[in-house]
Each structure stands twice: as C-alpha cells, then as structure tokens.
Amino acid sequence: MSVTTDDIATVQRFAKIRKIDFPLLADESRELIKAFGLSNLRFPEGSRYRGTAIPMVIVANAEGVVTHVYSGHGYTEDHEIATIVNNAVEAADGPKSQ
C-alpha cells in the first residue's frame, strides 16, 4: 500500500495513468501518516511538503505485524515495489520445495 496526502481524485488519476495495481491510500488529514510516524519533517515549517509521508514501503503480515520496512527515495518504480512485495510473500510462505 502507498499513502499520500493527495486527495482521492488525484490518487485515482495517478493510479490510472501509472497503471498501478496495488492499494493507494489518500490521507489528506495526515492522521495515518502521523499515527505511524511517517511524517517527513526535513522540509521547513510552512512548506507544503512538510509532514508528507516519508517515501517507504512497509510490509505487514496477516496479523498486522510489520515484517519489513524499506525507507528512502529509491522505491519509486513499480517493478521495485513488486519485487519487495514478492520477496515478502515468499518469506511469509516459507521455503519452496523443489
């Protein structure tokens, strides 16, 4: 899942244009971003970017326990995120027998 401070219409347009098939969350009020400590405070007070979500991918298991966190600006391409998700699913499923 990806979280952004954009409104729902903007998120839907972005997903359609980029052909994104994973969940995107519009958090205009920034409640979720604050609750999970994802606020990006590197921008100065008054900047429209202050308090936006820090770019990261968080993977949680079925019980809601966070199992992996990938933080930084490098996870912006769909194939990178798909690789992270696939690796997390494989790790959760255990080793595959051949």
Buried (B, 14 or more C-beta within 10 A) or exposed (E): EBBBBBEEEBBEEBBEEEEBEEEBBBBEEBEEBEEBEBBBEEEEEEEEEEBBBBBBBBBEEEEEEEEBEBEEEEBEEEEEBEEBBEEBEEEEEEEEEE
